[in-house]
Amino acid sequence: MNQLPPPELADQITRRQWLLRLGETVALAGVSGVVPTAVAEHLAAAKKARGPIVLPPGLYLPSADHLAHALGARETYVSKPGSETEYVQLIHGPYQPQFFPQQDFQIVTRLVELILGQVDTTALSQTTQWVDFWLYSAAGVLEEAKQLDPLHRSLAVAYYGEAVIKELETSNPQLVARQCIPALNELSRARYGAGFLELGEPSQLELVEFMSAAQAQDPLRKFFELIRKETILGYYTSAEGLKELSYKGNSYHGQCPGCSINEGTVGNV
């Protein structure tokens, strides 16, 4: 169970990439937080040439232009409760799954735990909540993808590639999850005489390995890959996951830290 993100996820949007892009814009805007004159002029010219930018609902990579404009704005915008931009909501009390029934959510939590191995309980909880939220949102994403304006779709294809956009328009992760959790329990009973949650860890790991090694078109294989992908995205954008990646945040040195190579040594570059 490797804890490093697999290569196929390298192009996925993650919250860490958002932070890196934010850091890029902060550097652009300057330490004082004031948008440079050249940037302000560029934004004004762009707005005059193309008019207001209207994007369909969804999550996008932050544009340096838009972030610089936000940094220079004097007013503060707060999203209204229930609006399309209210993505962060405080949780009071135990987490209540939005997509999974409670029993299914326990199975998914155990799968996430087996994939990650030994991790902090807070990180595990945050990761499983991410998986649940992602699946809860999948129906809306699929609907929006099907109704995307042709110009916006062309832009998305140019940026991400046709295969990624086609997958977004045709895949149905919710259906895969709903069908495959009962299938996993049936497989567990057929092989071991008990449901997945009733098995010991060695038997659970054998079932996970069975799913991961199944044929590419096998629904259980698709379900495993779906859970694994979102587990990795959820964990490596949690506080513990970022710490494991040695992500230091958007910081700067007051003076040059110097070279760590001892004086008098010569090394190959």
C-alpha positions as CSV (number, residue, x, y, z in Angstrom):
1,M,0.0,0.0,0.0
2,N,2.2,2.8,-1.3
3,Q,1.5,6.2,0.3
4,L,2.9,8.2,-2.5
5,P,0.4,9.5,-5.2
6,P,0.6,7.4,-8.4
7,P,1.7,9.0,-11.6
8,E,-1.7,9.0,-13.2
9,L,-2.9,11.5,-10.6
10,A,-0.2,14.0,-11.4
11,D,-2.5,16.2,-13.5
12,Q,-5.5,16.2,-11.2
13,I,-6.5,19.4,-9.5
14,T,-5.7,19.3,-5.8
15,R,-6.0,21.8,-3.0
16,R,-2.3,21.8,-2.8
17,Q,-2.1,23.0,-6.4
18,W,-4.5,25.8,-5.4
19,L,-2.2,26.8,-2.6
20,L,0.8,26.9,-4.9
21,R,-1.1,29.0,-7.4
22,L,-2.2,31.3,-4.6
23,G,1.5,31.7,-3.7
24,E,2.3,32.6,-7.3
25,T,-0.3,35.4,-7.2
26,V,0.8,36.7,-3.8
27,A,4.4,37.0,-5.2
28,L,3.0,38.8,-8.2
29,A,1.0,41.2,-6.1
30,G,4.0,42.0,-3.9
31,V,4.5,41.5,-0.2
32,S,2.5,44.7,0.6
33,G,-0.6,43.1,-1.0
34,V,-1.1,45.9,-3.4
35,V,-1.7,44.9,-7.0
36,P,1.1,46.3,-9.3
37,T,0.0,49.0,-11.7
38,A,0.9,46.8,-14.7
39,V,-1.4,44.1,-13.5
40,A,-4.2,46.5,-12.8
41,E,-3.8,48.0,-16.3
42,H,-3.8,44.5,-17.8
43,L,-7.0,43.5,-16.0
44,A,-8.8,46.7,-17.1
45,A,-7.8,46.2,-20.7
46,A,-8.9,42.6,-20.6
47,K,-12.3,43.4,-19.1
48,K,-12.9,46.1,-21.7
49,A,-12.0,43.8,-24.5
50,R,-14.0,40.7,-23.5
51,G,-16.6,42.0,-21.1
52,P,-17.5,40.3,-17.9
53,I,-16.4,36.7,-17.5
54,V,-19.2,34.3,-16.7
55,L,-18.3,30.7,-15.9
56,P,-20.7,27.8,-15.3
57,P,-20.9,26.5,-11.7
58,G,-18.0,24.3,-10.6
59,L,-14.5,24.4,-9.2
60,Y,-11.7,25.9,-11.4
61,L,-8.0,26.5,-11.1
62,P,-7.5,30.1,-9.9
63,S,-6.5,32.5,-12.6
64,A,-3.6,34.8,-11.8
65,D,-5.6,37.6,-13.2
66,H,-8.7,36.9,-11.0
67,L,-6.6,36.4,-7.9
68,A,-4.6,39.5,-8.4
69,H,-7.9,41.4,-8.8
70,A,-9.3,39.9,-5.6
71,L,-6.1,40.8,-3.7
72,G,-6.5,44.4,-4.8
73,A,-10.3,44.7,-4.1
74,R,-11.3,46.9,-1.2
75,E,-14.6,45.2,-0.5
76,T,-14.8,41.8,1.1
77,Y,-17.1,39.2,-0.4
78,V,-18.7,36.6,1.8
79,S,-20.6,33.8,0.1
80,K,-24.2,33.5,1.2
81,P,-25.3,30.3,3.0
82,G,-26.6,27.7,0.5
83,S,-25.0,29.5,-2.5
84,E,-22.9,27.7,-5.2
85,T,-19.7,29.1,-3.7
86,E,-20.3,27.9,-0.2
87,Y,-18.1,24.9,-0.3
88,V,-16.8,24.9,3.3
89,Q,-19.3,24.2,6.1
90,L,-18.6,23.8,9.7
91,I,-19.5,20.4,11.2
92,H,-21.1,20.3,14.6
93,G,-21.1,16.9,16.3
94,P,-20.4,13.6,14.6
95,Y,-20.1,13.6,10.8
96,Q,-23.2,12.6,9.0
97,P,-22.5,11.1,5.5
98,Q,-24.2,13.0,2.7
99,F,-24.0,10.2,0.1
100,F,-23.4,6.9,1.8
101,P,-25.8,5.1,4.2
102,Q,-24.2,4.8,7.5
103,Q,-23.3,1.0,7.1
104,D,-21.8,1.7,3.6
105,F,-19.9,4.6,5.0
106,Q,-18.3,2.3,7.6
107,I,-17.2,0.0,4.8
108,V,-15.7,2.9,2.8
109,T,-13.9,4.1,6.0
110,R,-12.4,0.7,6.4
111,L,-11.3,0.6,2.8
112,V,-9.7,4.0,3.2
113,E,-7.9,2.8,6.3
114,L,-6.6,-0.3,4.6
115,I,-5.3,1.8,1.6
116,L,-3.6,4.4,3.8
117,G,-2.2,2.1,6.5
118,Q,-1.4,3.7,9.9
119,V,-2.5,7.3,9.8
120,D,-3.7,9.8,12.4
121,T,-7.4,9.4,13.2
122,T,-8.1,13.0,12.3
123,A,-6.5,12.6,8.9
124,L,-8.5,9.3,8.3
125,S,-11.7,11.1,9.2
126,Q,-11.0,14.0,6.9
127,T,-10.1,11.7,4.1
128,T,-13.3,9.6,4.4
129,Q,-15.4,12.8,4.6
130,W,-13.7,14.0,1.4
131,V,-14.6,10.7,-0.4
132,D,-18.2,11.0,0.8
133,F,-18.5,14.7,-0.3
134,W,-16.9,14.0,-3.6
135,L,-19.4,11.2,-4.4
136,Y,-22.2,13.4,-3.1
137,S,-21.2,16.1,-5.6
138,A,-20.6,13.7,-8.5
139,A,-24.2,13.9,-9.8
140,G,-24.1,17.7,-10.0
141,V,-20.7,17.6,-11.7
142,L,-21.9,15.1,-14.3
143,E,-25.0,17.2,-15.0
144,E,-23.0,20.4,-15.4
145,A,-20.4,18.6,-17.6
146,K,-23.2,17.5,-20.0
147,Q,-24.5,21.0,-20.3
148,L,-21.2,22.8,-20.6
149,D,-21.1,25.6,-23.2
150,P,-19.3,24.5,-26.3
151,L,-16.7,27.3,-25.9
152,H,-16.0,26.4,-22.3
153,R,-15.8,22.7,-23.3
154,S,-13.2,23.6,-26.0
155,L,-11.2,25.5,-23.4
156,A,-11.4,22.5,-21.0
157,V,-10.3,20.1,-23.7
158,A,-7.4,22.3,-24.7
159,Y,-6.3,22.4,-21.0
160,Y,-7.0,18.9,-19.8
161,G,-7.2,16.8,-23.0
162,E,-10.2,15.2,-24.7
163,A,-10.0,11.9,-22.7
164,V,-10.3,13.6,-19.3
165,I,-13.3,15.7,-20.4
166,K,-15.0,12.7,-22.0
167,E,-14.6,10.7,-18.8
168,L,-16.2,13.5,-16.8
169,E,-19.1,13.6,-19.2
170,T,-19.8,9.9,-19.2
171,S,-18.7,8.4,-15.9
172,N,-21.2,7.8,-13.1
173,P,-19.2,7.3,-9.8
174,Q,-22.4,7.3,-7.7
175,L,-23.8,4.3,-9.6
176,V,-20.5,2.4,-9.3
177,A,-20.4,3.0,-5.5
178,R,-24.1,2.0,-5.0
179,Q,-23.7,-1.2,-7.0
180,C,-20.2,-2.3,-5.8
181,I,-20.6,-2.0,-2.0
182,P,-23.3,-4.8,-2.0
183,A,-21.1,-6.7,-4.5
184,L,-18.2,-6.5,-2.2
185,N,-20.2,-7.9,0.7
186,E,-21.5,-10.7,-1.5
187,L,-17.9,-11.5,-2.5
188,S,-16.9,-11.5,1.1
189,R,-19.6,-13.9,2.2
190,A,-18.9,-16.2,-0.8
191,R,-15.2,-16.4,0.0
192,Y,-15.2,-16.1,3.8
193,G,-18.7,-16.7,5.0
194,A,-19.1,-13.2,6.5
195,G,-19.6,-9.6,5.5
196,F,-16.6,-7.4,4.8
197,L,-16.7,-5.5,8.2
198,E,-16.9,-8.8,10.1
199,L,-13.6,-10.1,8.6
200,G,-10.2,-9.8,10.1
201,E,-7.6,-7.6,8.5
202,P,-5.7,-10.3,6.6
203,S,-9.0,-11.4,4.8
204,Q,-10.0,-7.8,4.2
205,L,-6.6,-7.1,2.6
206,E,-6.9,-10.2,0.4
207,L,-10.3,-8.9,-0.9
208,V,-8.7,-5.5,-1.5
209,E,-5.9,-7.1,-3.5
210,F,-8.5,-9.2,-5.4
211,M,-10.3,-6.0,-6.4
212,S,-7.1,-4.2,-7.4
213,A,-6.0,-7.2,-9.6
214,A,-9.3,-7.8,-11.4
215,Q,-9.9,-7.1,-15.1
216,A,-10.0,-3.4,-16.0
217,Q,-13.7,-3.5,-16.8
218,D,-14.7,-5.4,-13.7
219,P,-17.0,-3.1,-11.6
220,L,-15.2,-4.0,-8.4
221,R,-11.9,-2.9,-10.0
222,K,-13.5,0.4,-11.0
223,F,-14.8,0.8,-7.5
224,F,-11.5,0.2,-5.9
225,E,-9.7,2.6,-8.3
226,L,-12.3,5.2,-7.6
227,I,-11.9,4.9,-3.8
228,R,-8.1,4.8,-4.1
229,K,-7.9,7.9,-6.2
230,E,-10.1,10.0,-3.9
231,T,-8.4,8.6,-0.8
232,I,-5.0,9.8,-2.1
233,L,-6.4,13.2,-3.1
234,G,-8.2,13.6,0.2
235,Y,-5.2,12.4,2.4
236,Y,-2.5,14.4,0.6
237,T,-4.4,17.6,0.9
238,S,-5.1,17.1,4.6
239,A,-2.9,18.7,7.3
240,E,-1.1,15.4,7.9
241,G,-0.7,14.6,4.2
242,L,0.8,18.0,3.5
243,K,3.2,17.5,6.4
244,E,4.2,14.1,4.9
245,L,4.9,15.9,1.6
246,S,7.1,18.4,3.5
247,Y,4.9,21.2,2.2
248,K,6.1,24.4,4.0
249,G,3.4,26.7,2.8
250,N,3.9,30.1,1.0
251,S,6.8,31.4,2.9
252,Y,10.0,33.4,2.1
253,H,13.5,33.7,3.6
254,G,14.5,37.0,5.2
255,Q,18.0,36.2,4.0
256,C,19.7,33.7,1.8
257,P,19.9,30.4,3.7
258,G,23.1,29.5,1.9
259,C,24.3,26.1,0.6
260,S,24.2,23.0,2.7
261,I,27.3,21.5,1.1
262,N,30.3,21.6,3.3
263,E,33.1,24.1,2.2
264,G,36.0,22.5,0.5
265,T,34.0,19.6,-1.1
266,V,33.4,19.3,-4.8
267,G,30.4,17.4,-6.1
268,N,29.0,16.6,-9.4
269,V,26.0,18.8,-10.4
